[in-house]
Amino acid sequence: MDKDLTRDLGEQPIAALLTARNLKAHDLVAASTEQITHKMVARATKGRRLTRNVQGKILRSLNAATGEAFTLADLFTY
């Protein structure tokens, strides 16, 4: 395990996007056709490092919930 790997990266841009659109974690979970949890969304907004697979699930869920076309760069700073 890499000791230099930072796991907590601070609040991510996805948190501001959710707030600006009055969305909650439940809205993303409900909009998802994949298996995501409220905990995954909470970790995404708080800046916990996620795998690319989970990032993709969050991205697709947000795009489905808003009808917009965001990219991973719009949601995460890492």
Rosetta blueprint (number, residue, H / E / L):
1 M L
2 D L
3 K L
4 D L
5 L L
6 T L
7 R L
8 D E
9 L L
10 G L
11 E L
12 Q L
13 P H
14 I H
15 A H
16 A H
17 L H
18 L H
19 T H
20 A H
21 R L
22 N L
23 L L
24 K L
25 A H
26 H H
27 D H
28 L H
29 V H
30 A H
31 A H
32 S L
33 T L
34 E L
35 Q L
36 I L
37 T L
38 H H
39 K H
40 M H
41 V H
42 A H
43 R H
44 A H
45 T H
46 K H
47 G L
48 R E
49 R L
50 L L
51 T L
52 R H
53 N H
54 V H
55 Q H
56 G H
57 K H
58 I H
59 L H
60 R H
61 S H
62 L H
63 N H
64 A H
65 A H
66 T H
67 G L
68 E L
69 A L
70 F L
71 T L
72 L H
73 A H
74 D H
75 L H
76 F L
77 T L
78 Y L
